[in-house]
Amino acid sequence: MAMKKTDLEKNKALKLNNAMKQASASRFGKAAAADAKVDRREQRKLDQAQGLVAFACKLNGELVEELKTRAATHPEGMTGLLNEVIKRGLAG
């Protein structure tokens, strides 16, 4: 079954609109991300060189807020604060 000429034109227009939306979003998003920090691969290499390992867990919301508050003033940020707190806790 052949499509009508108008249906073909509508499909072309939809494809073009979607392509334009994706191109503009990715172009501007990439530029902002590139300016903000090093890429993920490079960051992974830096972390591995320091012996850092990603460790995810679920914490109470109130505890997270307190950690964020304290991490804001900690010289090494959240990672440094958590290292310090966990080491103290494990030492007993």
Secondary structure, DSSP 8 states (H G I E B T S, - for coil): ----HHHHHHHHHHHHHHHHHHHHHHHHHHHHHHHHS--HHHHHHHHHHTT---------HHHHHHHHHHHHHSTTHHHHHHHHHHHHHHH-
